[in-house]
Amino acid sequence: MSWITLKTTSFRWEAELMQQILAAHQIPARIVDLGIASYLGAGSATALQVLPEHHPSASLLISPIEEEPESNS
């Protein structure tokens, strides 16, 4: 089974939060550590991965909300 990296982050808690969001929508995801933990509480590099068939839905769920520009009328 192959996995696609959806997002990389320097903070494991951020990847865990995104994983919980995906799990709430029944999208399987996993977190992969990309290296050793850094010092001074900066976190460790991690990747959030999903299965290929869930990639489009997962991308939409964790993408920023697009706001429409305000019209000045």
N, C-alpha and C positions, 0 to 999 in steps of 0.2 A: 504494500500500500504506500503510495507516495503522498507527501504533504507539500503544500505550497506556503512559503513564508508570506504572511499577510502584512506584518509590521515588525520592525525592530525598535527596541527602546533601551535606554540606559537604566531604567528602573523596573525591577521585577514586579513591584506592586502595580504598576501601570499595566503590564502584560496580564497579571492576574485579574485585574478589574475588567479588561477587555474580554478575557476568557469567560468570566462570569456573565457578561452581557450576551455573549454568543451562546452559552449554555442555556440561558433563559429562553432562547429561540430554538433550542434543540439542534444547535450547530456544534458538532464535535470540534474541539480545538486542543492544541497542546502547546506547552511552553518549553523552549529549548534554550539552555544556557549556552552562550556563545564564548565564554571565557571565564577567567578567574574573577572573583569579586574584587572590586577596587577598594581602596582605603578611604577613610574619612566619611563613611556613610553615603558615598556617591552612588552606590548600587552596582549591579553587575549587568553587563549587556545580555539581553534575552531576545528571543524571536518568538512571535506568536504565529503558529502554523495552523492551517485548516486543510481539509481534503479538497481536491480540485473541484468537485461538484458543488461545494458550498462557498467557493471563493467569491462569486458575484454578490451573493446575499450578505456574506460576512463583511465584504468591503463597504457595502452601503451602511451596515449597522454601526461600524466604528468610524466612519468618515465624519468630518465636521458638518454641522448643519449649515446649509447654504441659506443666507438671509437675503431677501430681496431688497434692493436699494430703495430708500424712502423717496417718494416723489414730493416735490415742493409745490403742490398745487393747492 
